C-alpha cells in the first residue's frame, strides 16, 4: 500500500480546524453548540476544509462508511481515521489548555439516537458522494445538525479525551456507537446509491 502523506495531513488539519473553530464555541459566552448559528458554523467550516483539501473525508462517519463499502482500502482508511483523531485531539487539547469546555458528556446511546445516526450517515454520504465534498455537503451538514441529527465526529473523541470523559463507559459507548452506526448508514448509502439512483 502506498501511503498518501498529503492526504493524511489534510485529514489532521481539517479535523483540528473543525475542533478549534466550531467546538471551541462551547462556552458560557457563546451560542449553544446545537443552535442554528453553531450548526451553520460547522457546515461552513467543513465545506471550506473539504474544498481546500480536495478528496479529504475529515468526518469519521465518511471514512468508516467508505472503508465498509470497499471504496477505501482499510489500511488507508485506518490511517485517515487516526489522523482525524490526532487533529481533533490537538485542537481539543489547545482549547482545554485555554480553559474551555470542549465536549460535554454524551447522552447514552438509545434506539432512537442510533436510528437517527444511521439515517444521518446514510443521507450525508449520499450528498457527499454524489456532489463531492464541497459547499453543498457542508450546507447539508448544517441542516442535519439543526434537525437534531448527531454526527459523532473526531472532535467528539478528541474533546472526550481532553476533558477526561474517557473513563465514563456510557459516554464512550455513546460517542463510538454513534460514530459506528453513522458509518454503517454511510456504507449503506454507497452500496445502495448506484442501485437506487440513476447515474448522471
Secondary structure, DSSP 8 states (H G I E B T S, - for coil): ----HHHHHHHHHHHHHHHHHTGGG-STTS--TTSHHHHHHHHHHHHHHHHHSTT---SHHHHHHHHHTTSS-HHHHHHHHHHHHHHHHHHHHHHHHTT-----------HHHHHHHHHHHHHHHHHHHHH-SSHHHHHHHHHHHHTT-----HHHHHHHHHTT-TT-HHHHHHHHHHHHHHHHHHHHHHHHHHHHS---
